[in-house]
Amino acid sequence: MPRWQEAYMEQLIGEYAKLLVSSKPASEKFWTLNERMCKDLKHIGVQVRMSRSTMINNLIVLLADGLISFENIKDFSPALQEHLKLTLEYLGH
């Protein structure tokens, strides 16, 4: 598993731990955690399905969310890196 993905999952576990030690009732913690984990399972930082048709969008999301940096894609083509930079600037990131 890539380091960036491990770091992201470690962050999620920390957030789950804070929820579990909160003073909320057990049932509220349980259902909040369940809902959160179901949502997080669909996040690209947890489970990414890469294909040619989704690669650029996936990279944009990963970069925008700070899960990877341009250092992680330094071996990609300069044209692709420039495209990603311009797209992120356009999106305000």
Secondary structure, 3 states (H helix, E strand, C coil): CCHHHHHHHHHHHHHHHHHHCCCCCHHHHHHHHHHHHHHHHCCCCCCCCCCCCCHHHHHHHHHHCCCCCHHHHCCCCHHHHHHHHHHHHHCCC
